[in-house]
Amino acid sequence: MLSEQVYTRLRDAIMRGDHAPGAALKPQDLAKEQGVSLAVVREALVRVVGDGLADRLPNRGFAVPAFSDRRWQEITEARRTIEPLVLRLSIERGDLDWEARVRAAHHRLSRTPPFVPEEGEYISGAWSEAHRVFHRTLLEGCGNPVLLETFDRMWTASELARRWAAHRAPGRDHHAEHRLLEELTLARDADAAEDALTRHLTQTAAALADGT
């Protein structure tokens, strides 16, 4: 469907940074750029808002969220509260098959380039997906689908913030952070793994906390 194509292009453009944080998303301009009707663009914008990648502002149309938007800190607070506890459950309950999946997910992540020229200055789609799979796999040992569904919702809501944070903190050693998480998790050191995950989540929020 045409609306699906417009939605996908708009979502990808925001993820790539084609629309700056806080920038207006004007339906008329987008319709002209993509050669479609206003109705199609508005439908796509409503879906993007539902993904947490844009805001619908009263009497002001649509816009990309700002760096300073409080939602990023609120999402991080929720993740720091929930995910370390779920990781502890995974360490306590996870079996050998889960350990193998954690190793495989980390291997894939460590071998996937975080940046590729054709996708601009933000993290690549392939790395972003490998990153999601690694973090989710760490938690899957908990065996609780409700907790994993909660993780999925929070991950989707924070995807844009992750891309911005990686762009604003290019010197951050993600590889070392993820390697430590893998090592501590597979060593079944729940206390240290919880601490490492909390620090990992905090650094992402810190990259956005100071700025516009």
C-alpha positions in Angstrom: 0.0 0.0 0.0 1.1 3.6 -0.7 0.6 4.6 2.9 2.8 1.8 4.1 5.6 2.9 1.7 5.4 6.5 2.8 5.4 5.4 6.5 8.5 3.3 6.0 10.3 6.1 4.1 9.4 8.6 6.8 10.4 6.3 9.7 13.7 5.5 8.0 14.4 9.2 7.4 13.9 10.1 11.0 16.1 7.2 12.1 18.9 8.3 9.7 18.7 11.8 11.1 17.4 13.4 7.9 15.0 15.3 10.2 16.8 16.9 13.1 15.6 16.6 16.7 12.8 19.1 17.3 12.3 19.7 13.6 8.8 20.3 12.2 7.3 17.6 10.0 5.1 19.5 7.7 2.5 17.4 5.9 2.4 19.7 2.9 6.1 19.5 2.3 6.3 15.8 2.8 3.4 15.2 0.4 5.2 17.3 -2.2 8.5 15.5 -1.7 7.0 12.1 -2.0 4.4 12.9 -4.6 1.4 11.7 -2.6 -1.7 13.2 -1.1 -2.0 14.9 2.2 -4.2 12.2 3.5 -1.6 9.5 2.9 1.1 11.6 4.6 -1.1 12.3 7.6 -1.8 8.6 8.0 1.9 7.9 7.9 2.6 10.6 10.4 0.0 9.2 12.8 1.8 5.9 12.7 5.2 7.5 13.3 3.7 9.2 16.3 2.5 5.8 17.5 6.1 4.5 17.2 7.3 7.3 19.5 9.4 8.8 16.6 7.3 12.0 16.3 5.0 14.2 18.4 1.6 15.6 17.5 1.5 19.1 18.8 -1.8 21.0 19.5 -2.4 23.5 16.8 1.2 23.1 15.6 1.2 19.9 13.5 3.9 17.3 13.8 7.5 17.4 14.9 10.5 15.1 15.8 11.0 14.9 19.6 13.7 17.1 21.0 17.0 15.9 22.7 15.7 17.5 25.9 12.4 15.7 25.9 11.7 14.3 29.3 10.5 11.0 27.9 14.0 9.8 27.2 14.9 10.1 30.9 11.6 8.5 31.9 12.1 5.5 29.6 15.7 5.1 30.9 14.4 5.2 34.5 11.9 2.4 33.7 14.5 0.4 31.9 17.0 0.7 34.8 14.3 -0.4 37.2 13.1 -3.4 35.2 15.8 -4.8 33.0 18.5 -5.5 35.6 16.0 -7.4 37.7 14.9 -9.4 34.7 18.6 -10.1 33.9 19.0 -11.5 37.4 16.0 -13.8 36.8 17.6 -15.0 33.6 20.9 -15.8 35.3 19.0 -17.7 38.0 16.8 -19.6 35.6 18.5 -19.8 32.2 19.6 -23.2 30.9 22.5 -24.3 28.6 20.5 -23.5 25.5 20.0 -20.0 26.7 23.7 -19.6 27.4 24.4 -20.7 23.8 22.0 -18.2 22.4 23.6 -15.4 24.5 27.0 -16.4 23.1 25.7 -16.5 19.5 23.9 -13.1 19.9 27.0 -11.4 21.2 29.1 -12.9 18.5 26.7 -11.5 15.8 26.7 -8.1 17.5 30.5 -7.9 17.8 30.9 -8.8 14.1 28.3 -6.4 12.8 29.6 -2.9 11.8 27.8 -0.2 13.8 28.2 2.4 11.0 28.0 2.0 7.2 28.5 4.9 4.8 25.3 4.4 2.9 23.2 4.8 6.0 24.7 8.1 7.1 26.1 9.1 10.4 23.7 7.1 12.6 24.1 3.5 13.6 23.2 1.0 10.9 20.0 -0.9 10.7 21.8 -4.2 10.9 23.7 -3.2 14.0 20.6 -1.9 15.6 18.8 -5.2 15.1 21.8 -7.2 16.3 21.9 -4.9 19.4 18.2 -5.5 20.1 18.6 -9.3 19.8 21.6 -9.4 22.1 19.8 -7.4 24.9 16.6 -9.4 24.5 18.5 -12.7 24.5 20.2 -11.8 27.8 16.7 -11.5 29.3 15.0 -14.5 27.7 16.3 -16.9 30.3 13.8 -15.4 32.7 11.1 -17.5 31.1 8.4 -14.8 31.7 6.7 -13.6 28.5 5.0 -10.7 30.2 8.4 -9.3 31.3 9.8 -9.8 27.8 6.8 -8.0 26.2 7.5 -5.1 28.6 11.1 -5.1 27.4 9.9 -5.1 23.7 7.7 -2.0 24.3 10.5 -0.1 26.1 13.0 -1.0 23.5 10.8 0.3 20.6 10.1 3.5 22.6 13.8 4.2 23.1 15.2 3.3 19.6 15.5 6.9 18.5 17.2 8.0 21.7 19.8 5.2 21.2 20.6 6.4 17.7 21.0 10.0 18.8 23.1 8.9 21.8 25.5 6.9 19.6 25.9 9.9 17.3 26.6 12.3 20.2 29.1 10.0 22.0 31.2 8.5 19.2 34.0 7.6 21.5 31.9 5.3 23.7 33.2 1.7 23.7 30.0 -0.3 23.1 32.0 -3.4 22.3 33.6 -3.5 25.7 30.3 -2.8 27.5 28.6 -5.7 25.6 31.5 -8.0 26.1 31.4 -7.4 29.8 27.6 -8.0 29.9 28.1 -11.3 28.2 31.0 -12.4 30.4 29.3 -11.5 33.7 26.0 -13.1 32.6 27.5 -16.4 31.5 29.6 -16.4 34.7 26.3 -16.3 36.6 27.5 -13.2 38.5 24.1 -11.7 39.0 25.2 -8.7 41.2 27.9 -7.6 38.8 25.8 -8.2 35.7 23.0 -6.1 37.2 25.4 -3.3 37.9 27.0 -3.5 34.5 23.6 -3.3 32.8 22.5 -0.3 34.9 25.7 1.6 33.9 25.2 0.7 30.3 21.6 2.1 30.3 22.7 5.2 32.2 25.3 6.1 29.7 22.8 6.2 26.8 20.6 8.7 28.7 23.6 10.8 29.8 24.5 11.4 26.1 21.1 13.2 25.7 20.6 14.8 29.1 22.6 17.9 28.5 21.5 19.0 25.2 19.8 20.5 22.4 
